Amino acid sequence: MSFHEKNILIIGASSGIGLAIAESLQAEGANLFTASRRIPQGIKSHHITWDVTQPITGIFDTLPDTLHGIVYTPGTINLKPFQRFSLDDFRNDFEINVLGAVAAIQANLGRLRKANGASILLFSTVAVQTGMGFHASIATAKGAVEGLTRSLAAELAAAKIRCNALAPSLTDTPLAGMLLSTEEKRDSSNKRHPIGRVGTPQDFTAAAKLLLSDEGSWITGQVIGIDGGMGQLK
């Protein structure tokens, strides 16, 4: 796959899956543009400091006229019994996972149209299609991400803009730190996955590159589980 002369915006590239995708695309020669609260370490990019819960008027004005891809990776892990969730918990998860993506895509839609073949990559979770206790808030928000993925894929297909999502299970990122904070917790999480381990950020780079590349130009409207078998196997 060649990403030379491709302009890719990665939102949430400062850690975890977003950083792994940025590193992989950088190695393939992409022109990277990043947006997050912190500057990604080891990534050569034009960086925009942005908290996805804040208004974005004008912050993308420094980007080039054409974008070939947008990757939106910010997420949350807020797990507890349903009756302990407040409405603010649901609002916060929705704002970070859904409304931030909506804002970024709307602000850059004109740039994507000019590419004559662009790709949007969003992130869901295995918990949307696989019922899991204590996941009510994040599953609700990520379910909206899946709806957004398919709706945008349908609406933007005529403009040759594709939209897909990856749906991870538990992945060893800073966001999942508390869930993997002891050897006992890590061992238990490994055993829950049919493949025998939790994910790593690097497990997502090959699929991300395919969906962002010209080789993936006939793939749109898909939610692809990268979850160690968690979503489909017993």
Salt bridges, closest charged atoms under 4 A:
GLU28 OE2 - LYS209 NZ 3.19
ASP88 OD1 - ARG91 NH1 2.96
ASP89 OD2 - LYS80 NZ 2.98
GLU146 OE1 - ARG150 NH1 3.85
ASP172 OD2 - ARG186 NH1 3.12
ASP187 OD2 - LYS191 NZ 3.11
ASP203 OD2 - ARG197 NH1 2.90
ASP214 OD1 - LYS6 NZ 3.12
